[in-house]
């Protein structure tokens, strides 16, 4: 029996113009799914079926793309959870973070929690699927890989370590079918009261270097930052760990405490 694989996709945004496009990481999830399942891959989107950017995914060679029709501002989590639970999927692939909307990267975690499935972050390759489990490679920093054995069903996020997506062809994009699915619409109450603004890169923090000569100051300014400034917490309670993390965030200026 073949393994049913579903890739979740969203609407991306061009980094310069902001125009809608296929999301880069979601396209990698589709590419990986095509390599594993071929024509049996199912691709799923929750949102507006009239969005033209969806056809860029069809242009990768898909015959159809399923759309859970929702208006803007609806919560995709309940609809995706119900659909995936009833679909009998054994492997769900998704990007690690959306390019539009909240873009928090929390959806895969919340979805895996709702389904009660294991979650693999940073999936680079699926080596084999056999006997109710899969052997996968997880991407680690500096090009390292870690081999994991995961029971089915499970959900995995892909990033730039996954296979590069193929180009989208115009012909298949026009011939492909967008299949609408009616779902119950649930408003995203948190998004309704939130304020969204474009993300801005934070300035790099520079260390104050006490150097006697200009050459020493230049060397200190151009030297690469070395590690070793972190702290590893082992055998501590959840309360102690949370307090240590909060203290660091306050020291770095990420979290600000308001005086009473």
LOSETI-883992 format. One record per residue: residue in one letter; x, y, z of N, C-alpha, C, CB in turn. Coordinates in steps of 0.02 Angstrom, whole numbers, plus 32768, in hexadecimal, padded with zeros to 4 digits. Glycine has a CB too. Layout:
BEGIN
AXYZXYZXYZXYZ...
//
This chain:
BEGIN
X802A7FC48000800080008000802C803E80007FD08000803EX801D806D7FD3804580AA7FCE803680D98008803880CD7F8BX806781018018805F8131804F803E8171803580A48142806EX8008818680567FE681C38041800A81FF805C7F9C81C28058X801F822B802E804682668040802082A4802A808C82648020X801C82D580577FFA83158048802B834E80567FB9831D8073X8031837B8026805A83B88030802C83F48039808A83C37FF3X8039841A806D80118457807B80348493805B8008846180C7X800E84BD803B802B84F8801980058537802E802A84EF7FCCX8027856F8028800A85B08038801D85E18001802185CA807EX8005861D8006801586527FD6805386777FEE7FD986827FCBX8085867B7FC480C2869E7FD780C186E77FC080FF867B7FBAX80F887097FCB80FE874F7FB78145875B7F9F80EB877F7FF1X814C877C7F66818F878B7F4C81B387B97F7E818B87AD7F06X81F287AA7F8E821487D17FC2821E881A7FB1825787B37FD1X821E882C7F71822988717F5D81E888957F4E825788747F22X81C188787F21818388997F0B8148888A7F38817388847EC5X814A88527F5D8111883E7F8680D9881F7F6080F888797FAAX80E188137F1F80AC87F57EF680A287AC7F0A80BD87FB7EABX806387947F078056874E7F18807C871E7EEB800B873F7F15X809386E77F0680B786B47EE180B186727F08810386C87ED6X80CC863C7EED80D085FF7F14810586097F4A80E085C17EE7X80F885F07F85812785F77FBC816385C97FB1810585E88000X819F85E27FBC81DC85BD7FAD81E0857C7FD3821985E77FBCX81D5857E801481DB8541803C81A18511802F81DE85528086X8166852B8022812E85008012813984DD7FCF80EC85288010X815985007FA0816984E17F60819B84A87F6A818685157F2FX81C984AF7F9A81F784787FA981D1843D7FC8822E84917FD9X819D844C7FEF81748416800B815083F07FD381418432803DX813984147FA1811A83F37F67814D83CA7F4080F984277F39X818883E67F3681BD83C27F1181CF83817F3581FB83EE7F0AX81D883857F7681E883487F9C81AF83167F9881F8835A7FE5X8172832E7F9B813883027F96813482E17F5280F983287FA3X814483067F1C814382E97ED9817982B47ED1814E83207EA5X81B282BE7EEF81E7828C7EEC81D4824D7F11822882A87F08X81AC82537F45819882197F6D815B81F57F51818C822E7FB4X8129821C7F3D80E881FF7F2A80D782067EE080B2821E7F52X80FA82307EBC80EB823A7E7580A682567E6B80F281F87E50X808182377E3C803D824F7E2C800C82457E658024822D7DEEX801E821C7E967FF0820E7ECE7FF382447F05800081CB7EEDX802082757EFC802582AA7F2E7FE682D47F2E806382D77F21X7FCE82E57F697F9583137F707FAE83547F8E7F5D82F37F9CX7F9B838C7F707FB083CE7F877F7383F37FA17FD383F77F4EX7F7A84137FDB7F4184317FFE7F50847980117F2F8408803CX7F1E84A480077F2484EA801A7EE484FF803D7F3185187FDCX7EE9852880707EB0854480937EAE858F80857EB2853680E0X7E7A85A580617E7685EC80517E4985F880157EBB86088042X7E5B862C7FEE7E3286427FB57E44861A7F777E3C868D7FA8X7E1385F77F5A7E1F85CF7F1E7E2D85FA7EE17DE485A07F11X7E1986397EE37E2286667EAA7E6886857EA77DEE869C7EABX7E9386757ED77ED686927ED87EFF86777E9D7EF986837F1CX7F1586A37E6F7F3A868B7E347F7C86697E447F4886C67E06X7F9B867A7E7C7FDC865E7E8D7FD886137E997FF986807ECAX7F9D85F87EA77F9785B07EB37FA985887E747F50859F7EC9X7F9F85A57E3A7FAE85807DFD7FF985767DF27F9085A57DC1X8022859B7E16806A85907E12807C854B7E2E809085C67E37X805685337E5E806084F07E78804984BC7E45803B84E67EBBX801084C87E257FF8849B7DF1802B84957DB97FB584B27DD5X804F84CB7DAC808184CB7D7880BD849E7D86809985107D6DX80C184837DC280F784547DD280E7840D7DBC810484557E1DX80AD84057D9C809A83C37D82806083A37DA580D483967D86X803B83C97DCD800183AE7DF17FC383B07DC57FF583D67E32X7F9B837C7DCC7F5C837A7DA77F2683A37DCB7F4483327D9EX7F2983A47E0D7EF883CB7E327F1583E17E757EB883A27E3DX7EF584147E927F09842F7ED27EC984397EFA7F3284727ECBX7EC5841B7F357E8984217F5F7E8C84617F887E8383E37F8EX7E5584857F8A7E5184C57FAE7E1884C27FE07E4785007F7CX7E2984CD801F7DF684D580547DE3851E80547E1184BD809BX7DA9852E80377D978573802B7D8A8598806D7D5985777FFEX7DB085CD80767DAA85F780B27DB58640809F7DDC85E180E8X7D92866E80BF7D9F86B580B37DDE86CA80D97D6386E080C9X7DF7870580C77E31872080E97E1F872E81327E4A876080C7X7E4C871B81607E3F872581A67E2386E881C97E12875E81B0X7E1686B281A37DFC867581C27E37864C81DE7DD4864B818FX7E288624820F7E5B85F9822F7E6085B882077E4985EB827AX7E9C85AC81EB7EA6857081C17EAF853181EB7EE1857A8194X7EC18537822A7ED384FD82527E9984CB82597EE985138297X7E5C84E0826D7E2684AE82747E16848A82337DE884D0828EX7E1384B081FB7E03849181BB7E37845F81A57DFA84C78185X7E77847181AD7EAD8443819A7EAD840581C67EF08467819EX7EA2840F82077EA283D782357E6C83A482237E9883EF827DX7E2F83BC82177DF8838F82067E04836C81C47DB683B68203X7E1D839181937E28837381517E5E833D81547E3C83A9811EX7E96834C81737ECD831C81767EBB82DF819F7F0C833D8193X7E9482E881D37E8082AF81FC7E54827F81D47E5A82C7823BX7E28829B81AA7DFA827181837E1B825781427DBC82988172X7E518277812C7E6F826580EB7E99822680EF7E98829E80D1X7EAD8212812B7ED781D781317F1F81E2811C7EBA819F810AX7F37821F81207F7C822E810D7FAC820F813E7F87827A8108X7FE581F78124801981DB814E805682088154802E81988133X805E82358124809482668126807A82A8810B80D2824D80FDX808182DC8133806C8320811F80AA834C811E8036833D8150X80B6836C80E580F0839880DB80D983E080D781188384809CX80FF840D80F580EE845480F3812D847D80FA80BB8466812AX812984BC80E6816184E980F2816784FA813B8159852980C8X81A08516814E81AB85248195818A856581AB81F4852781A4X817D8593817B816185D4818D814185F481508197860381ABX81068611815980E3863281228104867481118099863D8134X80FD868980D2811986C880BB80E7870280C2813086C28073X80A886F180CD8074872580D6804C87158115804587288097X801F874381277FF7873881638020874081A27FD786F48161X8010871781D48034871C8214807D8708820C801286F08248X808A86D381E580CF86BE81DA80F386AB821A80F586F381B7X80CF8690824B80EE8680828B8114863E828A80BA867E82C1X810486128259812385D18258810585A0828A816C85D78265X80CD85B382A980AF858982DD807E855582C1808C85B4830FX8066855E8284803285328269804784E8826A802085468223X808384D682528096848E825580958472829B80DB84858237X80AB849882CC80AC8480831180648477832C80D384B1833EX803A84A8831F7FF484A483377FCF846C83137FD084E6832CX7FDE846382D27FBC842F82AC7FD183EA82C47FCC84378261X801283E082D0802A83A082E9800D8391832E8077839F82ECX800883C583587FEB83BC839A7FA183A983967FF383FC83C4X7F7C83C983697F3583BA83627F2A837383497F1483EC8332X7F55835C831C7F4F831983007F6C82E3832D7F70831682BCX7F9882F8835B7FBA82C883857FF182A383617F89829683A1X801082C48330804482A58307808982BE831C803882B482BCX80BD8296830D810282B08316810F82E782E281368277830FX813E831382F28151834A82C5819C834982BB813A838E82E1X81B18348827C81F8834D826B82058392824D820D83148238X823283B7826B824283FB8254828183F98229824C842B8291X827F841C81F182B9842081C582C683E0819F82F5843181EEX829383C28183829B8384815D82C38392811D82568365814BX82F7836B81128320837380D68314833B80A48369837480E9X830682FF80BC82FD82C6808F82D8828E80B2834182AD8074X82AF826A808C828F822D80A582B281F380848241822D8096X82D781CC80AB82FE8195808F82D38159807F8336818180BEX82A5814880AB827B810D80A0823D811180CC82A180CC80ADX820880F180B581CA80E980DC81B780A080DA8190811680BFX81B8807F811481AC8037811581958022815B81EB80108100X81667FF4815C81517FD7819C8135800781CE818A7FB581BAX8110803881B780F0806781E5811E809D820180D48042821DX815A80A481E4818880D881FA81B080F181BF81B880BD8232X81CF812B81C881F7814A8192823C815A81AC81D4818A8178X826D8152818082B28165819082C181A6816B82E5812C817BX82CF81DB819082D6821D81738317823D8188829A824A8186X832B82708162836682988174834E82DE81888398829C8139X836382F481C28352833681DB838D836481D2833C83338226X838183A081B783B683D081AC83C983F281ED83A084048178X840A83F781F984258419823484528452821D844C83E78261X8465847F8249849084B7823684D2849F8218849E84E48271X84F084C981EE853184BD81CF8532847E81A3856684B78204X84FA8471818284F7843B815284F483F5816F8530843F8127X84EC83EF81B084EA83AD81CE84A5838E81C484FB83B28219X84A2834B81C98463832681C2845D82F581FB84608302817EX841F82E98210841182B9824583DC8288822C83FA82DC8287X83EB8248823183BC8215821B838B8205825383E281D58204X834A82068242831681F9827382E781C3825982EE823A8282X82CE819B8286829A816A8276825A8181829782AE8122828DX8227818E826E81E981AD828681AF817F827481DF81F38267X8183817582A48147814C829681158173826E8128813382D9X80EF814F824580B9816D821E8079816D824780B0814681DBX804D819E823A805681D98210807D82108234801281F581FAX809C823C820D80C08274822C80BE82B081FD81098261823DX80CE82E9821A80D0832881F58118834281F580A0835D8214X812D835F81BD8172837781B7817383BB8195819E83448190X819E83E781AE81A98428818D81E98424816581AC846181C2X81E98446812C822584488102823C849180FD8217842B80BBX827D849980F2829884DC80E882C884D880AD82BC84F68128X82FA850380AC832785078072835584CA806B835085448077X8355849D809B837C84608094835A842B806A838C844380D9X83198433805F82F3840480368303840E7FEC82A7840B8043X82F083DE7FC182FF83E57F7982E284257F5C82E383A97F53X830884447F2F82F284817F0E82B684737EE2832B84A07EE5X8281849C7EE58245848E7EBD825184987E73820C84BA7ED4X823084707E4B823384777E02820E84B67DED821584397DDFX821D84CD7DB181FB85097D9781B284FA7D89821F85227D58X818A852E7D8C814385287D7D813885367D33811985587DA9X811885067D10810C850D7CC980C685297CBC811484C97CA5X80C085527C89808185747C7B804A85437C67808A85A87C44X805A85137C3C802784E47C23800684BC7C5B804684B57BF2X802D84977C84800F84737CBC7FEB84A07CED8044844B7CE0X800384DE7CF67FE3850C7D247F9D851E7D0C800D854C7D2CX7F9385237CCA7F5185337CAF7F2484F57CAE7F5785507C69X7F4284BA7CA27F18847E7C9C7F0484617CDF7F3E84497C74X7F2A846F7D137F1C84537D557ED9846B7D707F5384647D85X7EBD84437D9D7E7A84517DB87E8084667E027E4C84147DB1X7E5F849C7E147E5984B07E597E1884947E757E5B84FE7E61X7E1D84637EA27DE3843F7EBD7DCE845F7EFE7DF483F57EC7X7D91847C7EFF7D78849F7F3B7D5A846D7F6C7D4584D47F27X7D6784797FAC7D4984527FE27D29848280147D7F84258005X7CEA847880227CC784A280527CD8848D80997C7A849F8047X7CEA84BD80C37CFB84AF81087CD984E281357D4884AF8113X7CD584D281747CB9850281A57CEC853981B17CA684DE81E7X7CD6857681AB7D0285B081B47D0485C481FD7CEA85EC8188X7D4185C782187D4B85DC825E7D77861B825D7D6D85A38288X7D5E865082797D84868F827A7DC2868982A67D5886C98293X7DF886A7828F7E3586A982B67E3186E682E57E7586AD8288X7E1D86DB83227E12871283517E53873683637DF186F88391X7E8A871083677ECA872F83787EE2875D83407EFE86FA8386X7EDA874683017EEF877082C97EC387AE82C27EEC87478288X7E8487A882D57E5687E182CE7E6B881C82F97E1087CB82E0X7E89881083327E9C8846835F7EE78857835A7E8C883483A7X7F0B8833832F7F53883E83297F61887682F77F7787FD8314X7F9B889382FC7FB388C682CE7FEF88AA82A87FC5890882F2X7FEA88A68266801F888B823D804788C4821E8004885C8206X808988BC821C80B488ED81FC80F088C881DE80CB8923822FX810E88E481AA814788C2818A818088B881BB815F88EB814DX819F887E81B781D9886F81E28215889881CB81E9882481E2X823B88B181FB827788D781EB82B388B6820D827089218203X82EA88B081E8832588928207834088BC8240835C888781D3X834F889C8277836988C082B083B388CE82A6835E889882F1X83CB890782BC8413891682B4843E88E582DC8422895D82CAX847788D682C084A588A782E184C388C8831F84DD889282B1X84C288A1835584DD88BB8394852A88B7839184C2889283D1X854A88EE839F859388F1839D85AE88F483E485AB892E8375X85E288CE83EF860288D084308632890C84358629888E843DX86358928847086638960847C86A989438487864C898B84B9X86D689538459871A8938845C874A896F84738730891C8416X876E896184A887A1899084C087E4897E84A087A58990850EX87F689A3846D883589968449886089D5844A8828897F8400X88A089CC844E88CE8A05845388DD8A248410890E89EF8475X88E189FB83DB88F58A15839A88BD8A0D8367893489F18381X88C28A31832F88908A2C82FB888E89E782DC889D8A5F82C6X88C889C782D688CB898382BA88A6895182E58914896D82B1X88AD89598327888A892C8355883E8936835088A18937839DX88298975834987E18982834487C58966830287D489CE8348X87EB896D82CB87D58951828C87D18906828E880489668254X880188E782AE8801889D82B587C5888682DE8842888582D5X87B688AA8313877E8897833D873B88A18319877F88BE837EX873788D582EF86F888E482CD86EA88B3829586FA892A82B1X871F889982748715886C823B87188823824E8749887A8207X872B8814828C873087CD82A186EA87B082A7875687C782E3X86E48770829486A4874E829A8696873F82E386A4870D8271X8656874582F5864287368339864A86EC834785FA874C8346X866686DC8380867086968393863A868283C586B6868B83B1X862C864183C685FA862783F386158623843A85E185E483DCX85EF86028463860585F884A885E2862584D9864E860484ADX85B6865284C08594867E84EE855286648507858986C084CEX8540862784F08500860B8504850485E6854684E785DD84CFX84CB85CD855B84C685A985998499856C858F84AB85D685D3X84B0853285A3848984F5859D846B84E485E084B684BB8583X842984DD85E1840584CD861E83F28483861D83C584F98626X8408845F864E83F98418865383DE84078698843983ED8644X83AC83DD8699839183C686D8836E83FB870183C683A88701X8353842E86DF83308463870382E5845A86F9834784A986EBX82BE8479872482768475871F825E84A386E6825484898762X8220849886D2820384C2869D8200850B86B481BD84A9868BX81F1851786F381EE855B870E8232857D870B81D4855B8756X82678558871F82AB8574871E82C1858286D782DC85458740X82B1855586A882C3855F866382A0859C864582B38522863AX826085A48655823A85DD863B8256861E865781F185D6864DX8268861F86978284865C86B582C7866E8696828C86538701X82F1863B8686833286488666832986658620835C86088663X82F9864A85FB82EC866385B882D186AB85BB82BA86368593X82A386B885E9828886FB85F082BE872D8603824F86FC8623X82EB87198630832187458644834D87588609834B8725867BX835D872685DE8387873485A4836387628573839986F28581X83228757856882FD8782853A82FA87CA855282B687668530X82F587D2859482F4881685B08339883785A882E0881585FAX836E881185B383B2882C85AC83C18840856483E587F985C4X83A68819853383B2882884ED8383885D84D283AC87E984C4X8353887384F9832588A684E382EC888D84B9834A88D984BEX82E4884B84B482AD882F848E826B883984B382B887E48480X826D883084F48232883A851F823F8874854D822187F98547X821088A18551821888DB857C81E688D685B6820D891D8554X81FE88E385F181D388E1862C81B88926863981F988C6866AX8178892B86458158896C865381598979869E8110896D8638X817189B386B3817189C386FA812A89CB871481998A038708X811F89B6875180DC89BD877080CD8A06878080D8899287B1
//
